[in-house]
Structures are given as structure tokens and as C-alpha cells.
Amino acid sequence: MKTLALLATLVTGGILFYGTMDFPAWGDPQSPASTHLSPVYIEKGVEQTHVPNIVTAVLGDYRAYDTMFETVVIYCAGMAVVSVLRRSKE
């Protein structure tokens, strides 16, 4: 059974590493995020969100649902860990 789990882990890891070959190079100024998305956030962020901090504007306004659901996932994971690790009073 451990061999099967190891094999599944290695296959999944291999697929994930294979998928990273399509990523742009780290820090590439010609990547799609750098040429299309970042300039909009920088140029129109304060105007559209009325928040002077660009990081807060991106996380709180542009990506609010994403940030909220990431927080929900972390909370659920924490509750699962607490429920698994708590001691019973027996």
C-alpha cells in the first residue's frame, strides 16, 4: 500500500513539474501579468478603489473573493486539525 501511495505521489509531482514548463521565466518583464495586468493596477488602482496602498487595493478590491475564500480554506483546515488533534475526556 505504501508503494502505491509513493507511486501516486511521484506521478502527481511529475505532472505538476511538467506543467511548470509553460510558466514564464521568473521576473520576466514581458510576461502577460507584467504587460497586461500590472499596469492597470498601478495606473488605475487609486482611482478605481480609492485606496492609497496598491497592495491593499489589489487584495481588498480586485481580488476580494479570492482572498476571502483563501481565508475560509485556511480556517477550515485549522478546524480540521483541531478536531483531529483534540483529546477526548474518556
Contacts in CASP RR format, 6 or more apart in sequence:
PFRMAT RR
TARGET T0000
AUTHOR 0000-0000-0000
METHOD contacts of the structure
MODEL  1
MKTLALLATLVTGGILFYGTMDFPAWGDPQSPASTHLSPVYIEKGVEQTH
VPNIVTAVLGDYRAYDTMFETVVIYCAGMAVVSVLRRSKE
24 30 0 8 1.000
24 31 0 8 1.000
24 32 0 8 1.000
25 31 0 8 1.000
27 34 0 8 1.000
28 34 0 8 1.000
29 35 0 8 1.000
41 54 0 8 1.000
41 57 0 8 1.000
41 58 0 8 1.000
41 62 0 8 1.000
42 54 0 8 1.000
45 51 0 8 1.000
45 54 0 8 1.000
45 57 0 8 1.000
46 52 0 8 1.000
46 54 0 8 1.000
46 57 0 8 1.000
48 57 0 8 1.000
48 61 0 8 1.000
49 57 0 8 1.000
49 60 0 8 1.000
49 61 0 8 1.000
49 62 0 8 1.000
51 57 0 8 1.000
51 60 0 8 1.000
51 61 0 8 1.000
59 67 0 8 1.000
60 67 0 8 1.000
END
